Amino acid sequence: MARNAVATVHLSAIRHNYRLAKAQAPGAKAAAIIKANAYGHGAIPVARALAADVDAFGVACIEEALELRAAGISQPILLLEGFFHADELPLIDQHQLWTALHTDEQLTALCAYAPQLRHPLNVWIKLDSGMHRLGFAPDRAAELQATVSALPQVAEVVLMTHFARSDEPEEAQTVEQITRFNTALEGVDVPVSLSNSAGVMAWPAAHGQWLRPGMMLYGATPFMSANAVADQLQAGMTLTSEIIAVRDVPAGEAVGYGATFTCDTPRRIGTVAMGYGDGYPRHAKNGTPVLVNGQRTALAGRVSMDMLTIDLTHLPEAKVGDTVTLWGPALPAAEVAPWCDTIPYTLVTCLTPRVKRVYQE
Ligand SMILES: *Cc1c(COP(=O)(O)O)cnc(C)c1O
């Protein structure tokens, strides 16, 4: 075996997490969000693992959807941002994708193309309830729903919105967004979709007919504090590598680029085959937790492209070839993330292709 940097993807955990999401809102459907290569876990294997359970998949763009169709994924696929250019419409039709609609430019293009549609098309009209990134003004809900529903071939219309702060359970902004969205819906009788993972777990008032869980499928909590549902998530990935060198470093000597870690006492330092070239963040601080043979220790010295260094002083048995876990069931990515000034989303999503993916049922 060559360089041993491996992301083991736990497909049964991802299935468990999808079912956990749906269990929060009995009767609702859920689009499993597998954009960005399923947050780094591998879109095609994840889609195959979920295929028997899912109501739909959600991706960011048509390239991601076509990759899934080419792999034989036949479930509905929603383009969360719709089409970027009108020339995608024939492909959307051919591959029977579902599209979001969030601008007047998209609306104009859809109206122009609709007479040529050959298959039924589901359209998710996005309202801007307060995040101010995408979506129509909420007071246009009724008008847009009428216009889009009247187009030839348009089948189901869903009204959707997206939250800016649903991961902060005490925040009034989510209450405000729900209120604005519900106000816009008065007199419009269509299915609705509001909730990302945090909405699924913390905002039952926002469940509607369609959930859109992403991060929770991969087992990481979006919350900074405990949450009863998030506590039941199972880690979707274990990232491991191995120790490739061990040395004793005298007190007063520093380790690594920039000499950011100086040994206060003599220390035993292990070098691990994992670096920012694998997607492990370079700005992980000294003290970022890792596991060596299941025991906790920490980064000592700056992360370099292909390697990082850890303190083995209190683990005298640790040796070259031993397994190092960067995150996984016993060390949640959500616990590692704050050490890198980030959230678990980026840790898993930014893993590079150099990390070998291994799929475990
Ligand atoms: C990415 C995305 C989601 C999933 O969000 P998570 O926080 O990962 O659950 C849901 N809806 C939309 C529109 C998205 O872009």
The ligand as an SDF file (V2000), in Angstrom:
LIG
                    3D

 15 15  0  0  0  0  0  0  0  0999 V2000
  -26.8050   23.4220    0.6310 C   0  0  0  0  0  0  0  0  0  0  0  0
  -28.2450   23.6940    0.7680 C   0  0  0  0  0  0  0  0  0  0  0  0
  -29.0190   22.9890    1.7020 C   0  0  0  0  0  0  0  0  0  0  0  0
  -28.4140   22.0430    2.7210 C   0  0  0  0  0  0  0  0  0  0  0  0
  -27.9200   22.7830    3.8010 O   0  0  0  0  0  0  0  0  0  0  0  0
  -27.3010   22.0580    5.0810 P   0  0  0  0  0  0  0  0  0  0  0  0
  -27.0510   23.1560    6.0420 O   0  0  0  0  0  0  0  0  0  0  0  0
  -26.0480   21.3960    4.6300 O   0  0  0  0  0  0  0  0  0  0  0  0
  -28.3150   21.0850    5.5340 O   0  0  0  0  0  0  0  0  0  0  0  0
  -30.3760   23.2180    1.7130 C   0  0  0  0  0  0  0  0  0  0  0  0
  -30.9540   24.0870    0.8650 N   0  0  0  0  0  0  0  0  0  0  0  0
  -30.2440   24.8030   -0.0310 C   0  0  0  0  0  0  0  0  0  0  0  0
  -30.9250   25.7620   -0.9310 C   0  0  0  0  0  0  0  0  0  0  0  0
  -28.8700   24.6350   -0.0990 C   0  0  0  0  0  0  0  0  0  0  0  0
  -28.1690   25.3490   -0.9880 O   0  0  0  0  0  0  0  0  0  0  0  0
  1  2  1  0
  2  3  1  0
  2 14  2  0
  3  4  1  0
  3 10  2  0
  4  5  1  0
  5  6  1  0
  6  7  2  0
  6  8  1  0
  6  9  1  0
 10 11  1  0
 11 12  2  0
 12 13  1  0
 12 14  1  0
 14 15  1  0
M  END
$$$$
